[in-house]
Amino acid sequence: MGDSNGIGPEVIIRSLSDARLGRYIDAFVVGSAAVVRQHMDNLGLRDFSLSVHPDTSGRITVLDVVPEEKPTVEFGKVTATSGRLAMLSVERAVRLCLGGEADAMVTAPISKEAIHLAGFSFPGHTEYIASLTGTESFTMMMVSDNLRIGLVTAHLPVGDVPENITQESILEKIRVISASLKTDFGVERPKISILGLNPHAGEGGVLGREEKETIIPAIEKAIAEGYLVFGPHAADGFFGTRAYMSTDAVLAMYHDQGLVPFKTLTFNSGVNFTAGLPIIRTSPDHGTAFDIAGKGKAQPDSLRTALYVATDVARRRSHASGTPAAND
C-alpha cells in the first residue's frame, strides 16, 4: 500500500477501479482497510465497493495487516505510524509471495524518513525485501518499453559512491542483470552497456582513475566469463546520442546517473523492478509526492504499468518452470 499519507493508496485505487485491469490481473491491496476507505472517501468514490480479503468479486479487496487498528490518514505528513504500516504491509506481501499465495508484489511509494522514524534501519524497499527473502545479489533496475537501467550503487550518499564501486560489485550486477534479462524479460543473449563514473568516462585517467583501475578490468573479466558487455561509456554522450536504443540494459554507477535520464526519457511510464529476487517485485518510478497527497491529482500510469510488468514476468517465469501462474 505504501505510505498511507502519500499518493500510494490513491494511485492504487485509481488503478484497481479500472474495470479493464480486472480482466487481466487478480489484484488485492495489502495494507489497512481504514486507510483505503479514507482515500476512497477523499476521492468521492462512495459508489465503488470495498471488501476485506478473501471476497474479491468486483471490489477493491484489502488484506488488512492491522485489523484491530484504525490508522488516521494525515495527508502530506511524515509520521512513524505511516512508516510502520508501510513496512508491515511490505513484510506481509513478501510472505505471501514466498508462500506461493501471490504471484508477485507491486509496492507503492514509501517515505524513507517515515520508516526510519518507525525504527526501520533499511534505506528503502529494495534492501528490506532482499533481507526478507535472504537475497545477497540483487539490483534495482528501472524498466520501460525501450530502456532498462540497473545500478551498481543505489541508496548511498554521493560521497560514498566511489569506494563502493569495485570490480566484484560491477561483476555481480552484470551477472544479476544478465540472468534477469533472460529469465524475466525473454532476452536470449543480453547486451549490457556499462557507464563510466567520471565525466567523459575518466578521459584516460585525466578526470579520474576509477575507469582504468576498476571499471575496465571488471568489463574485461565479464567478457572472459562470456557476457556481452560494452563500455565504459560517458553517460552524457550515451544518452544524448540515444545509444541506449541498441542495448538490452544499461548499468549505471550510481542512483542519479541512472534515474535522471530514465525518468526524463520515460515520462512517468517507467517501472522499478528488483532483479535477482526469488519473488517478483515491481514499483512505480515516483515517490510519495506528499505535496499533492489528498488533492486528487496523482496519476496512476506508472503503478498500472508496474502491475502489468509484474504480471508479464510472473507468466514468463511460470511458463519457464511449467507451473501455471494464478491468472494463466
DODO-85272 format. One line per 2 residues: number of its first residue (from 1); their letters; for each residue x negated, y negated, z of C-alpha. Coordinates in nm, 3 decimals. Last residue first. Layout:
residues N
NUM	A	X/Y/Z; ...
***
This chain:
residues 328
328	DN	0.292/1.816/-1.660; 0.402/1.579/-1.382
326	AA	0.272/1.779/-1.085; -0.056/1.860/-1.256
324	PT	-0.089/2.203/-1.412; -0.390/2.419/-1.312
322	GS	-0.598/2.538/-1.609; -0.907/2.360/-1.480
320	AH	-0.961/2.148/-1.791; -0.586/2.089/-1.827
318	SR	-0.567/1.979/-1.465; -0.860/1.740/-1.504
316	RR	-0.712/1.578/-1.814; -0.370/1.555/-1.652
314	AV	-0.509/1.390/-1.342; -0.717/1.151/-1.555
312	DT	-0.409/1.045/-1.751; -0.207/0.998/-1.432
310	AV	-0.474/0.786/-1.267; -0.507/0.575/-1.582
308	YL	-0.129/0.522/-1.596; -0.107/0.416/-1.232
306	AT	-0.405/0.183/-1.270; -0.234/0.027/-1.574
304	RL	0.070/-0.049/-1.358; -0.160/-0.197/-1.096
302	SD	-0.326/-0.418/-1.356; -0.001/-0.541/-1.509
300	PQ	0.187/-0.607/-1.182; 0.173/-0.989/-1.194
298	AK	0.199/-1.177/-0.865; 0.403/-1.499/-0.870
296	GK	0.684/-1.412/-0.628; 0.561/-1.662/-0.369
294	GA	0.506/-1.414/-0.086; 0.133/-1.388/-0.148
292	ID	0.010/-1.659/-0.385; -0.292/-1.785/-0.188
290	FA	-0.343/-1.444/-0.026; -0.454/-1.304/-0.362
288	TG	-0.521/-0.958/-0.214; -0.781/-0.880/-0.479
286	HD	-0.773/-0.801/-0.849; -0.900/-0.511/-1.063
284	PS	-0.608/-0.282/-0.984; -0.707/0.045/-0.815
282	TR	-0.785/0.402/-0.914; -0.862/0.714/-0.713
280	II	-0.869/1.073/-0.831; -0.996/1.335/-0.586
278	PL	-1.329/1.522/-0.575; -1.495/1.180/-0.606
276	GA	-1.778/1.111/-0.852; -1.636/0.810/-1.033
274	TF	-1.418/0.563/-0.843; -1.196/0.380/-1.093
272	NV	-1.119/0.007/-1.076; -0.876/-0.085/-1.353
270	GS	-0.865/-0.358/-1.615; -0.562/-0.541/-1.755
268	NF	-0.624/-0.870/-1.574; -0.772/-1.040/-1.883
266	TL	-1.013/-0.761/-1.987; -1.303/-0.972/-2.114
264	TK	-1.342/-1.218/-1.828; -1.274/-0.949/-1.569
262	FP	-1.546/-0.727/-1.713; -1.792/-1.011/-1.769
260	VL	-1.770/-1.114/-1.401; -1.744/-0.758/-1.270
258	GQ	-2.072/-0.617/-1.395; -2.331/-0.878/-1.305
256	DH	-2.107/-0.973/-1.012; -2.146/-0.638/-0.837
254	YM	-2.508/-0.542/-0.901; -2.738/-0.351/-1.138
252	AL	-2.491/-0.294/-1.418; -2.450/0.043/-1.590
250	VA	-2.247/0.016/-1.911; -2.027/0.291/-2.049
248	DT	-1.930/0.458/-2.375; -2.143/0.234/-2.597
246	SM	-2.085/0.053/-2.926; -1.834/-0.207/-2.804
244	YA	-2.067/-0.306/-2.520; -2.288/-0.474/-2.779
242	RT	-2.032/-0.755/-2.790; -2.306/-1.005/-2.884
240	GF	-2.241/-1.220/-2.577; -2.203/-0.914/-2.356
238	FG	-2.549/-0.778/-2.424; -2.700/-1.123/-2.470
236	DA	-2.608/-1.229/-2.118; -2.697/-0.896/-1.955
234	AH	-3.049/-0.861/-2.096; -3.061/-0.492/-2.187
232	PG	-3.270/-0.228/-2.016; -3.197/-0.034/-2.218
230	FV	-3.045/0.284/-2.359; -2.921/0.611/-2.213
228	LY	-2.823/0.932/-2.387; -2.893/1.182/-2.109
226	GE	-3.108/1.490/-2.166; -3.305/1.508/-1.842
224	AI	-3.606/1.351/-2.018; -3.377/1.064/-2.121
222	AK	-3.284/1.015/-1.756; -3.651/1.012/-1.656
220	EI	-3.728/0.748/-1.919; -3.434/0.537/-1.800
218	AP	-3.560/0.559/-1.442; -3.911/0.455/-1.555
216	II	-3.755/0.155/-1.736; -3.552/0.046/-1.432
214	TE	-3.818/0.070/-1.161; -4.162/-0.079/-1.230
212	KE	-4.113/-0.244/-1.567; -3.755/-0.362/-1.509
210	ER	-3.811/-0.456/-1.146; -4.110/-0.673/-1.236
208	GL	-3.953/-1.017/-1.252; -3.942/-1.310/-1.492
206	VG	-4.287/-1.260/-1.652; -4.267/-0.882/-1.627
204	GE	-4.204/-0.815/-1.995; -3.927/-1.074/-2.014
202	GA	-3.763/-0.946/-1.696; -3.445/-0.818/-1.858
200	HP	-3.391/-1.162/-2.017; -3.297/-1.292/-1.670
198	NL	-3.364/-1.023/-1.407; -3.179/-0.704/-1.318
196	GL	-3.174/-0.529/-1.653; -2.861/-0.366/-1.791
194	IS	-2.838/0.003/-1.880; -2.628/0.125/-2.174
192	IK	-2.472/0.471/-2.144; -2.384/0.696/-2.438
190	PR	-2.169/0.993/-2.339; -2.171/1.314/-2.542
188	EV	-1.829/1.481/-2.508; -1.628/1.181/-2.386
186	GF	-1.298/1.321/-2.253; -1.229/1.046/-1.999
184	DT	-1.220/1.230/-1.666; -1.451/1.526/-1.718
182	KL	-1.697/1.397/-1.977; -1.703/1.032/-1.875
180	SA	-1.709/1.141/-1.511; -2.018/1.358/-1.560
178	SI	-2.200/1.077/-1.740; -2.105/0.824/-1.473
176	VR	-2.227/1.044/-1.188; -2.555/1.135/-1.360
174	IK	-2.630/0.775/-1.458; -2.542/0.659/-1.106
172	EL	-2.787/0.906/-0.951; -3.061/0.813/-1.196
170	IS	-3.026/0.445/-1.101; -3.035/0.525/-0.730
168	EQ	-3.337/0.754/-0.784; -3.539/0.494/-0.972
166	TI	-3.462/0.241/-0.702; -3.237/-0.063/-0.680
164	NE	-3.161/-0.111/-0.311; -3.459/-0.340/-0.252
162	PV	-3.347/-0.566/-0.536; -2.984/-0.600/-0.414
160	DG	-3.031/-0.716/-0.055; -3.041/-1.089/-0.136
158	VP	-2.723/-1.055/-0.340; -2.532/-0.939/-0.032
156	LH	-2.408/-0.584/-0.090; -2.071/-0.440/-0.190
154	AT	-2.167/-0.270/-0.516; -2.516/-0.150/-0.608
152	VL	-2.590/0.065/-0.915; -2.258/-0.038/-1.068
150	GI	-2.047/0.117/-1.343; -1.886/-0.070/-1.631
148	RL	-1.637/0.076/-1.879; -1.514/-0.128/-2.176
146	ND	-1.281/-0.071/-2.471; -0.944/0.027/-2.325
144	SV	-1.034/-0.082/-1.972; -1.231/0.070/-1.684
142	MM	-1.438/-0.067/-1.396; -1.654/0.198/-1.234
140	MT	-1.739/0.206/-0.862; -1.992/0.480/-0.812
138	FS	-2.026/0.812/-0.639; -2.294/1.044/-0.501
136	ET	-2.251/1.119/-0.129; -1.892/1.242/-0.117
134	GT	-1.758/1.386/0.209; -1.399/1.311/0.108
132	LS	-1.332/1.075/0.399; -1.673/0.910/0.353
130	AI	-1.618/0.854/-0.020; -1.277/0.708/0.059
128	YE	-1.433/0.464/0.306; -1.710/0.363/0.063
126	TH	-1.468/0.290/-0.218; -1.209/0.111/-0.011
124	GP	-1.447/-0.155/0.119; -1.747/-0.260/0.327
122	FS	-1.688/0.014/0.586; -1.713/-0.092/0.952
120	FG	-1.347/-0.050/1.042; -1.258/-0.213/1.374
118	AL	-0.928/-0.381/1.289; -1.102/-0.717/1.248
116	HI	-1.330/-0.543/0.996; -1.024/-0.421/0.809
114	AE	-0.892/-0.777/0.796; -1.215/-0.930/0.667
112	KS	-1.240/-0.668/0.394; -0.889/-0.760/0.284
110	IP	-0.725/-0.475/0.096; -0.599/-0.451/-0.261
108	AT	-0.354/-0.176/-0.369; -0.496/0.175/-0.389
106	VM	-0.378/0.423/-0.650; -0.401/0.786/-0.541
104	AD	-0.404/1.101/-0.750; -0.248/1.447/-0.788
102	AE	-0.063/1.443/-0.457; 0.018/1.731/-0.222
100	GG	-0.303/1.913/-0.318; -0.447/1.894/0.032
98	LC	-0.733/1.667/-0.069; -0.485/1.435/-0.240
96	LR	-0.253/1.418/0.060; -0.547/1.365/0.295
94	VA	-0.672/1.077/0.079; -0.327/0.917/0.087
92	RE	-0.313/0.945/0.467; -0.655/0.782/0.506
90	VS	-0.569/0.500/0.268; -0.245/0.425/0.453
88	LM	-0.423/0.420/0.789; -0.673/0.181/0.629
86	AL	-0.408/-0.065/0.517; -0.220/-0.047/0.847
84	RG	-0.536/-0.128/1.043; -0.618/-0.427/0.823
82	ST	-0.261/-0.558/0.838; -0.266/-0.544/1.218
80	AT	-0.617/-0.695/1.240; -0.485/-1.002/1.063
78	VK	-0.580/-1.217/0.764; -0.281/-1.433/0.669
76	GF	-0.136/-1.500/0.325; 0.213/-1.378/0.400
74	EV	0.263/-1.268/0.759; 0.458/-0.943/0.721
72	TP	0.585/-0.807/1.051; 0.499/-0.448/1.135
70	KE	0.789/-0.231/1.257; 0.626/0.060/1.437
68	EP	0.754/0.409/1.519; 0.731/0.522/1.155
66	VV	0.364/0.412/1.127; 0.235/0.612/0.827
64	DL	0.569/0.581/0.644; 0.582/0.782/0.323
62	VT	0.783/0.539/0.116; 1.001/0.613/-0.185
60	IR	1.111/0.342/-0.425; 1.432/0.498/-0.546
58	GS	1.594/0.691/-0.825; 1.582/1.028/-0.653
56	TD	1.275/1.044/-0.432; 1.400/1.191/-0.103
54	PH	1.075/1.308/0.066; 0.985/1.047/0.190
52	VS	1.178/0.741/0.312; 1.417/0.569/0.075
50	LS	1.453/0.224/-0.076; 1.724/0.109/-0.313
48	FD	1.718/-0.182/-0.557; 2.017/-0.415/-0.529
46	RL	1.855/-0.611/-0.248; 1.565/-0.703/-0.475
44	GL	1.551/-1.072/-0.381; 1.171/-1.083/-0.393
42	ND	1.149/-1.173/-0.023; 1.394/-0.895/0.055
40	MH	1.176/-0.647/-0.134; 0.865/-0.770/0.049
38	QR	1.037/-0.731/0.386; 1.163/-0.385/0.290
36	VV	0.813/-0.274/0.184; 0.670/-0.389/0.516
34	AA	0.933/-0.203/0.717; 0.879/0.112/0.509
32	SG	0.511/0.106/0.601; 0.235/0.264/0.396
30	VV	0.202/0.541/0.140; 0.423/0.448/-0.155
28	FA	0.563/0.708/-0.393; 0.503/0.792/-0.757
26	DI	0.643/1.053/-0.996; 0.499/0.914/-1.321
24	YR	0.615/0.916/-1.683; 0.991/0.866/-1.673
22	GL	0.955/0.665/-1.354; 0.736/0.411/-1.531
20	RA	1.010/0.327/-1.781; 1.252/0.248/-1.497
18	DS	1.038/-0.047/-1.383; 1.113/-0.082/-1.011
16	LS	0.790/0.105/-0.943; 0.572/-0.165/-1.097
14	RI	0.744/-0.466/-0.938; 0.747/-0.289/-0.602
12	IV	0.377/-0.204/-0.625; 0.293/-0.557/-0.738
10	EP	0.476/-0.698/-0.435; 0.330/-0.448/-0.187
8	GI	-0.024/-0.543/-0.294; 0.026/-0.921/-0.306
6	GN	-0.125/-0.989/0.035; 0.010/-0.976/0.390
4	SD	0.066/-0.598/0.390; -0.293/-0.533/0.283
2	GM	-0.296/-0.232/0.053; 0.000/0.000/0.000
***
